[in-house]
Amino acid sequence: LNQDITLNNLFIEEGAELVMNSGIVQIVKSCDQGTLACNGIMNLGESEIRGDGDLVIGAGSLLYCKSLQDNNISNFKVTGRKSISSNVRFFTF
């Protein structure tokens, strides 16, 4: 993914991979629903995930992100609910 995109729902299933090189992924709620859920691999690159949607990162996920401090990923700027499993494997670059 190399461009800005707006979505209501995005699901990255186990075994799937999403590579985001740059741009903004906007997760917006519609009818009180809007979620980015990951159980696979997400390489965030220089991109940001924003919006009022929810973020759910499952236990089997691999995340490649800019920086991580106390389970706070700098690429995530969502204002909705954040649920990040303690079993996620993180890699920073």
Backbone torsions as a table, in degrees:
resi	resn	phi	psi	omega
1	LEU	NA	126.1	-177.1
2	ASN	-128.9	17.3	-176.7
3	GLN	-144.4	167.5	176.5
4	ASP	-73.2	141.2	-179.8
5	ILE	-147.6	144.7	177.2
6	THR	-115.7	130.5	-176.6
7	LEU	-136.2	156.1	169.2
8	ASN	-90.0	-44.7	-177.4
9	ASN	-139.9	140.7	175.3
10	LEU	-142.0	123.1	-178.9
11	PHE	-120.3	123.4	176.8
12	ILE	-109.5	104.3	-174.3
13	GLU	-77.2	164.6	176.5
14	GLU	-57.4	131.6	-179.1
15	GLY	91.1	-12.0	179.1
16	ALA	-96.0	158.8	-179.8
17	GLU	-136.6	137.0	173.1
18	LEU	-119.1	123.9	178.6
19	VAL	-111.5	119.0	179.2
20	MET	-114.6	110.1	-177.9
21	ASN	-81.6	-41.8	-179.4
22	SER	-159.8	175.0	179.4
23	GLY	97.8	-178.1	-177.2
24	ILE	-123.5	129.1	171.8
25	VAL	-100.9	115.7	-178.7
26	GLN	-100.7	115.0	176.8
27	ILE	-99.5	114.8	-176.8
28	VAL	-117.5	144.8	177.8
29	LYS	-85.6	140.8	173.6
30	SER	-135.9	127.8	-175.5
31	CYS	55.1	39.6	177.4
32	ASP	66.3	19.4	177.2
33	GLN	-130.1	136.8	177.4
34	GLY	176.4	112.2	-172.4
35	THR	-143.9	140.9	163.6
36	LEU	-107.3	116.9	-179.9
37	ALA	-120.3	131.7	-177.6
38	CYS	-128.4	127.7	169.6
39	ASN	-126.0	10.5	-178.3
40	GLY	-118.9	-134.1	-178.1
41	ILE	-113.8	130.8	177.2
42	MET	-129.8	115.4	176.7
43	ASN	-102.9	108.8	-171.3
44	LEU	-84.1	-16.6	179.8
45	GLY	49.5	-134.6	178.3
46	GLU	-95.0	7.3	-176.1
47	SER	-77.8	166.7	175.0
48	GLU	-128.2	148.0	173.9
49	ILE	-112.0	118.9	-175.0
50	ARG	-126.8	177.2	172.8
51	GLY	115.9	-179.5	-177.9
52	ASP	-95.0	6.1	179.5
53	GLY	-75.7	173.3	-179.9
54	ASP	-94.3	157.1	-179.7
55	LEU	-127.9	122.2	-179.8
56	VAL	-128.3	115.4	179.7
57	ILE	-114.2	113.7	-174.5
58	GLY	-80.1	169.8	-172.7
59	ALA	-61.7	-31.8	-176.9
60	GLY	-88.9	6.5	-173.8
61	SER	-77.4	151.3	170.4
62	LEU	-117.4	127.0	179.7
63	LEU	-120.5	127.9	172.5
64	TYR	-106.4	116.8	-172.2
65	CYS	-138.5	167.0	-179.3
66	LYS	-66.2	-51.9	-179.8
67	SER	-154.2	158.1	-176.0
68	LEU	-141.5	126.4	174.5
69	GLN	-140.6	119.6	179.1
70	ASP	51.2	49.7	178.9
71	ASN	63.6	17.7	176.9
72	ASN	-106.3	113.2	-176.2
73	ILE	-94.7	124.8	-174.1
74	SER	-62.7	-25.1	-180.0
75	ASN	-73.8	-18.9	-176.2
76	PHE	-93.4	118.1	179.7
77	LYS	-124.9	27.0	-178.5
78	VAL	-74.5	149.1	177.5
79	THR	-101.2	-6.6	176.7
80	GLY	-78.1	-167.1	-179.5
81	ARG	-69.5	136.2	174.9
82	LYS	-115.2	125.3	176.3
83	SER	-130.1	108.9	-178.0
84	ILE	-121.6	116.9	-178.4
85	SER	-61.0	146.0	177.5
86	SER	-73.1	-10.5	-179.7
87	ASN	-96.7	7.5	177.4
88	VAL	-69.4	140.9	174.9
89	ARG	-97.8	125.9	-176.8
90	PHE	-108.9	142.8	173.2
91	PHE	-133.1	129.7	178.7
92	THR	-110.0	156.8	179.9
93	PHE	-132.0	NA	NA
